[in-house]
Amino acid sequence: MSLVVLLGGARAGKSALAVDLAREWDGPIAYIATAEARDDEMARRIARHRDERPAWWSTIEEPIALREALGRVDAGTYVIVDCLTLWAANLLERGDDVLAEADAAAKVAAERDAPTVVITNEVGLGIVPATPLGRDYRDLLGAVNAAFVARADDAAFVVAGRALPLLDGWRPRG
């Protein structure tokens, strides 16, 4: 297994599942975090996530250059990317070509030797956003998610901590 995508709603258990899957890996593990602590509440969330991970895992905090971060990780290292949702928002805010970056990052992730588990939100299941930017972001994230799932060996929709397979042959192990 190379690329696995876990998508679902906020607080659905995606990150916890990714951490559980990684704990089955016998080699090194890297956690690529895309969040930025722009306020106190987000700083607390980041700290809580950091505390939930084993201390021996390496953490790469990279809100923008995901493709480059993936490329710097040793090919034999298990990688968790948490999450595409914030990463896409960061790129959108900068005016970057989000879809081109998503295609490039998905390609790098899929070509790695060790597993790469990518976490993302499914924001298209709720109400229609009230603003043009909100609607554009919803549509863009849907395309980013599709780009990653298109290259994935496995994908699952996570609801209440349970993985529902999206591709044939889903197997939740490293």
SULFEN-V357159 format. One line per field, one symbol per residue. ss: DSSP state (@ for helix, = for strand, . for the rest). Layout:
BEGIN
ss=???
END
This chain:
BEGIN
ss=..======.....@@@@@@@@@......=====......@@@@@@@@@@@@@.....====....@@@@@@@.....=====.@@@@@@@@@@@...@@@@@@@@@@@@@@....======..........@@@@@@@@@@@@@@@@@@@@..======..====.........
END
